[in-house]
Amino acid sequence: MIEQTGRLPRHIAIIMDGNGRWAGRRGEPRAVGHQAGAGRVRDITTACARKGIEYLTLYALSAENYIRRPAPEIDALMELLRQYTIDERPTLMENDIRFRIIGRLEELPAGVIEECRNTERLTAGNNSRNLSIAVNYGGRAEIADAARALAAKARAGMLNPDEIDEEMVGRHVYTAGMPDVDLLIRTAGEHRISNFLLWQAWYAELYITDVLWPDFDEEELDRAIRDYTRRTRKFGAVVNDSEGHKG
Ligand code: FPP
């Protein structure tokens, strides 16, 4: 499968990094950076919807962040998320965006779970765009959860272990039913995957920018998409280029 993209990615995933640095440069507490970052989530979600990006998945909080960051920062992020899921309902409905949380939501505070579930229910019938927010999310935990679900089905006699293949595993990860990630963007310059969408990003095109997340605007998004449209995706095949590069 060789694909000269030349067209929009169907699924964009973003590691939203740099809120803390953005705040630090202004002499503000980190929570102010997260607040500004939440504003960008709004802008980029509607920009993607307008441009025809069908799936947008945003990394708001890793499972490692959730246990390792100071409690006041996590509390502030949880409140921001709770408020965001309430405030965004009209925008999600107007833009026909289905909202989902991926990650171990059940470990979060009850008020956050409730509002996230309410927004998921409200938007469940929307089907032209999809916004997934990864919270208390870990790629390895996701694969372990899928393995556990498959093992439970095998034990219950619902499936034969010999039949487990990649397609079946894909139906048991948190993003079941969604396409794999085409374009994975990371802001704030680090060159790491950080346990994000390990399964889904197998052949994702990477785009790393030094721009901090609170400064990542529609122009930056366009730059990333333009860069993607110029790439050749090889999915492991050989392409006849003069240097004999392999995908
Ligand atoms: C990374 O920046 C960012 C986070 C850990 C949180 C991301 C959260 C938001 C963008 C806002 C809340 C989200 C929603 C959906 C309302 P960092 O703090 O690690 O920055 P640093 O590396 O510069 O310290």
Residues whose N, C-alpha, C, O or C-beta is under 5 A from the ligand:
A	BS01	FPP	M16 D17 G18 N19 G20 R21 W22 H34 G37 A38 V41 Y59 A60 L80 L81 Y84 I133
